[in-house]
Amino acid sequence: MVGFDQALKHLKDNRDKAAAIRLPKWEPDVAIMLRKALDDYPTRAAGQPTHDYLTAASRYGYIPWIPTQIELLSDDWQLCDATGKPVD
């Protein structure tokens, strides 16, 4: 288990592998992922992000995510693979 700074580094370092992070108190199907913005301007639809962003993934799909103060200061983040299974 790590702090949010290390968890965010895990997402950024594994950007092309679709890594995830999560807190153990969350429902098992919930994880945070770093979604890549489309780099190719002609194929990007209006309203799509122009920069990478964090999303919460669950059985309901993906939604943009902004961490709370409690989540930012938590030291029990789990580093996960793309399926949400802890890797450490």
N, C-alpha and C positions, 0 to 999 in steps of 0.2 A: 504494500500500500504506500502511496506517495501523495505529495501535495499537488495542488492544482497546477503549479508551474511545471512540474515534471510530467504531469498528465497531458498538459497542452503540448509540451515538447514531444511526447510520444505520438500525438496526433500529427504534428507537423513533420516529424521525421519519417513517419509511415504514411504520408499523404497518398501515395500511389498504391498502397496496399489496403486501403479502406479499414484502418484501425479504428478502435473505439475506446472510450473510457466510461466508467460508471461508478456510482457510489453503492456500497453493499446494501444500504437500507431501501433502495429503490426496488420497484417490481422487477422480476428477472428479465423481462423483455425490453426494458428501457436502457438505452445507452446513448452517449453523446458521440457524434461523428463530425469530422471536418469535411464539408462538402466543397468541392472545387467549382469555381465559377467557370463558365465557358470562355475560353480565350479567343475563339474565332468569332469576330464581330458579325459577319453576315448570317451566321446560323443562330445567333442568340436572339431570342424573342424579346419583345419590349417588356420591361419589368423584371427580367432575370438579373440576378446579381452580377456585378462586374468584378467582385473580389470574393475570395474564399470566405466561408462563414460556418459557424457551428450550428448543428441541428440535433434535436432530440429525436431518436428513432424508437418506435414502439410498434406494437401490433397494429396500430392505427395509421402508421405512415411516418412521415418526417415533418417536423415543424422547426422554424428558426428558434434558436435557443440563446438566451443571455443568462449567464450564471448569477445567482444571488450572492450576497455577502457571505452567507453561511457556506455555500458551495465553494466559493473562492478560497475560503480559509480552512476548509476541511483537509485533513491529512490522511484520509483513508480512501483515496481514489484508487480504483483498480484499473490496470492497463489491460486492454482486451484486444482480441482479434476482431475481424469484421462481423463475426456472429455474436459478439458480446461475451465470449468466454474469456476469463482471465488468462493472461499469458505468463504471469509471474507467480 
